[in-house]
Amino acid sequence: MMASRTKHRSEIKLRERAYDAFTQHLLQSDIKPGQFISQRELVALTGQPLGAVRELVPRLEAEGLIVTVPQRGLQILPLDINLIRNAFQFRLILEREAVASFCHSASDAKIEEIEAAHRTIVTAAEQGVTDDVIAAAQQVDREFHETIIDNLNNDIVSKAYRVNWIKVRLIRQNETRMDESLVLPVMHEHLAIIAALKTRDAVAATAAVTAHIMHARARALRLE
């Protein structure tokens, strides 16, 4: 019984390592949206055994990160207008609910901590937007949204949000990744949300997060 449990835990770790390796390479553009890839290529890419990769594929299919194309094999999700619209609509659905909840339940200290992190980025960016500032801004951006989502204390929502984040990140890499011109606008959009959070104005916070997401969507659709 003990040996069986140990084997089961080991298999889970291999699957998780394969998943983490796949998403890391995807976000690093080592594999591209729309690219076809075989299971053996996934083995080489992830550094995990074929068994773990075979078990990984159904998860990636269920999450929409790969699709099986008849007679052609596995394809990394292609970026198209429908993906952009769906991914950002999903963000809106989740984040409107989450920011309204966060507005009422987050502590003053937590909101002040979040604001301070953004003010630090703004101060640095006003002196010059370097690669380090962009990297720090991207980290603050991700942590801000995930903190609000995770405050719902709903594992299903948190996991779904992170899968969608991967898709949005792929879109951003192609169309709207944070660059020198976006650091200050994005931080100021966040600060508008934070200002509403500080006054516990859920309506204003929801409106601000909606505007923020719609601006990102417009950039992805090349409307801005």
C-alpha positions as CSV (number, residue, x, y, z in Angstrom):
1,M,0.0,0.0,0.0
2,M,2.8,2.4,1.0
3,A,4.7,1.6,-2.2
4,S,1.6,2.2,-4.3
5,R,1.0,5.6,-2.7
6,T,4.7,6.6,-3.2
7,K,4.5,5.6,-6.9
8,H,1.2,7.6,-7.3
9,R,2.8,10.7,-5.7
10,S,5.8,10.3,-8.0
11,E,3.6,10.1,-11.1
12,I,1.8,13.3,-10.0
13,K,5.1,15.1,-9.6
14,L,6.2,14.0,-13.1
15,R,2.9,15.3,-14.6
16,E,3.2,18.6,-12.8
17,R,6.8,19.0,-13.8
18,A,5.9,18.3,-17.4
19,Y,3.1,20.9,-17.2
20,D,5.3,23.5,-15.7
21,A,8.0,22.9,-18.2
22,F,5.5,23.1,-21.1
23,T,4.0,26.4,-20.0
24,Q,7.4,27.9,-19.2
25,H,8.6,27.1,-22.8
26,L,5.4,28.4,-24.2
27,L,5.7,31.7,-22.4
28,Q,9.3,32.0,-23.4
29,S,8.3,31.5,-27.0
30,D,10.4,28.3,-27.4
31,I,7.2,26.9,-28.9
32,K,4.9,29.2,-30.9
33,P,1.1,29.5,-31.1
34,G,-0.2,27.5,-34.0
35,Q,2.9,25.3,-34.1
36,F,2.5,21.5,-34.5
37,I,4.3,19.3,-32.1
38,S,4.6,15.6,-31.5
39,Q,4.6,13.8,-28.2
40,R,8.2,12.9,-28.6
41,E,9.1,16.5,-29.2
42,L,7.2,17.3,-26.0
43,V,9.3,14.7,-24.2
44,A,12.5,16.5,-25.4
45,L,11.0,19.9,-24.5
46,T,9.9,19.1,-21.0
47,G,12.6,16.6,-20.1
48,Q,10.0,14.3,-18.7
49,P,9.2,10.6,-19.7
50,L,6.8,9.7,-22.4
51,G,4.3,8.4,-19.9
52,A,4.1,11.7,-18.1
53,V,3.7,13.5,-21.4
54,R,0.9,11.2,-22.6
55,E,-1.0,12.0,-19.4
56,L,-0.2,15.7,-19.8
57,V,-1.8,16.0,-23.3
58,P,-5.5,15.5,-22.1
59,R,-5.0,18.3,-19.5
60,L,-3.5,20.7,-22.1
61,E,-6.4,19.8,-24.4
62,A,-9.0,20.4,-21.6
63,E,-7.4,23.8,-20.8
64,G,-7.3,24.8,-24.5
65,L,-3.6,25.1,-24.6
66,I,-3.3,22.5,-27.4
67,V,-5.8,21.1,-29.9
68,T,-5.7,17.8,-31.8
69,V,-6.0,18.3,-35.5
70,P,-7.1,15.2,-37.4
71,Q,-4.3,13.7,-39.5
72,R,-1.9,16.4,-38.4
73,G,-1.4,15.9,-34.7
74,L,-1.1,18.3,-31.7
75,Q,-1.2,22.0,-32.3
76,I,-0.3,24.7,-29.9
77,L,-3.3,27.0,-29.5
78,P,-3.5,29.4,-32.5
79,L,-4.0,33.0,-31.8
80,D,-7.1,34.5,-33.5
81,I,-9.7,37.1,-32.9
82,N,-12.0,34.6,-31.2
83,L,-9.3,33.7,-28.6
84,I,-8.6,37.3,-27.9
85,R,-12.3,38.1,-27.4
86,N,-13.0,35.0,-25.3
87,A,-9.9,35.4,-23.1
88,F,-10.7,39.0,-22.3
89,Q,-14.4,38.4,-21.8
90,F,-13.4,35.7,-19.3
91,R,-11.2,38.1,-17.5
92,L,-14.0,40.6,-17.2
93,I,-16.4,38.0,-15.8
94,L,-13.9,36.9,-13.1
95,E,-12.3,40.2,-12.2
96,R,-15.5,42.3,-11.9
97,E,-16.7,39.8,-9.3
98,A,-13.3,39.5,-7.6
99,V,-12.6,43.3,-7.3
100,A,-16.1,44.0,-5.8
101,S,-15.4,41.3,-3.2
102,F,-11.9,42.5,-2.6
103,C,-13.2,46.0,-2.1
104,H,-15.2,44.9,0.9
105,S,-12.9,42.3,2.4
106,A,-9.3,43.4,1.9
107,S,-7.6,45.0,4.9
108,D,-6.4,48.6,4.7
109,A,-2.8,47.3,5.2
110,K,-3.1,45.0,2.2
111,I,-4.4,47.8,0.0
112,E,-1.7,50.1,1.2
113,E,0.9,47.5,0.4
114,I,-0.4,47.1,-3.1
115,E,-0.4,50.8,-3.6
116,A,3.1,51.2,-2.4
117,A,4.4,48.6,-4.9
118,H,2.7,50.5,-7.7
119,R,4.1,53.8,-6.5
120,T,7.6,52.4,-6.5
121,I,7.2,51.3,-10.2
122,V,5.8,54.7,-11.2
123,T,8.7,56.5,-9.4
124,A,11.3,54.3,-11.1
125,A,9.6,54.6,-14.6
126,E,9.4,58.4,-14.4
127,Q,13.2,58.3,-14.1
128,G,13.6,56.0,-17.1
129,V,12.0,52.8,-18.2
130,T,14.7,50.1,-18.2
131,D,14.4,46.4,-18.8
132,D,14.5,45.9,-15.0
133,V,11.6,48.4,-14.5
134,I,9.6,46.6,-17.2
135,A,10.2,43.2,-15.5
136,A,9.3,44.6,-12.1
137,A,6.1,46.2,-13.6
138,Q,5.1,42.9,-15.1
139,Q,5.5,41.2,-11.8
140,V,3.5,43.8,-9.9
141,D,0.8,43.6,-12.6
142,R,0.5,39.8,-12.3
143,E,0.6,39.8,-8.5
144,F,-2.1,42.6,-8.3
145,H,-4.6,40.7,-10.4
146,E,-3.9,37.3,-8.8
147,T,-4.2,38.8,-5.3
148,I,-7.6,40.1,-6.1
149,I,-8.7,36.8,-7.7
150,D,-7.3,34.6,-4.9
151,N,-9.1,36.7,-2.4
152,L,-12.3,34.9,-3.5
153,N,-10.9,31.7,-1.9
154,N,-12.1,29.6,-4.7
155,D,-9.6,27.1,-6.1
156,I,-11.6,26.5,-9.2
157,V,-11.7,30.2,-10.1
158,S,-8.0,30.7,-9.3
159,K,-6.9,27.8,-11.4
160,A,-9.1,28.8,-14.3
161,Y,-7.8,32.4,-14.1
162,R,-4.2,31.2,-14.3
163,V,-4.9,29.1,-17.4
164,N,-6.6,32.1,-19.0
165,W,-3.6,34.3,-17.9
166,I,-1.3,32.1,-20.0
167,K,-3.5,32.7,-23.0
168,V,-3.6,36.4,-22.4
169,R,0.1,36.4,-21.9
170,L,0.5,34.7,-25.3
171,I,-1.7,37.4,-26.8
172,R,0.4,40.1,-25.2
173,Q,3.6,38.6,-26.4
174,N,2.3,39.0,-30.0
175,E,0.4,42.2,-29.6
176,T,0.4,43.9,-26.3
177,R,3.3,42.9,-24.1
178,M,4.3,45.5,-21.6
179,D,6.9,47.7,-23.1
180,E,8.4,51.1,-22.4
181,S,5.3,52.9,-23.6
182,L,2.9,50.8,-21.5
183,V,4.5,50.7,-18.0
184,L,3.1,54.1,-16.8
185,P,-0.3,53.8,-18.4
186,V,-0.9,50.3,-16.9
187,M,0.4,51.4,-13.5
188,H,-1.9,54.4,-13.5
189,E,-4.9,52.3,-14.6
190,H,-4.1,50.0,-11.6
191,L,-3.8,53.1,-9.3
192,A,-7.3,54.1,-10.4
193,I,-8.6,50.7,-9.2
194,I,-6.6,51.0,-6.0
195,A,-8.0,54.5,-5.3
196,A,-11.6,53.0,-5.5
197,L,-10.5,50.2,-3.2
198,K,-9.2,52.6,-0.6
199,T,-12.6,54.3,-0.4
200,R,-14.4,51.0,-0.5
201,D,-16.3,52.1,-3.6
202,A,-17.1,48.7,-5.2
203,V,-19.0,50.4,-8.1
204,A,-16.0,52.6,-9.0
205,A,-13.5,49.7,-8.5
206,T,-15.6,47.5,-10.9
207,A,-15.7,50.4,-13.5
208,A,-12.0,51.0,-13.2
209,V,-11.1,47.3,-13.6
210,T,-13.5,47.1,-16.6
211,A,-11.8,50.1,-18.2
212,H,-8.4,48.6,-17.6
213,I,-9.2,45.2,-19.2
214,M,-11.0,46.8,-22.1
215,H,-7.9,48.9,-22.9
216,A,-5.8,45.8,-22.9
217,R,-8.4,44.1,-25.1
218,A,-8.4,47.0,-27.6
219,R,-4.6,46.8,-27.8
220,A,-4.8,43.1,-28.5
221,L,-7.4,43.8,-31.3
222,R,-5.2,46.7,-32.5
223,L,-8.0,49.2,-31.8
224,E,-5.6,51.5,-29.9
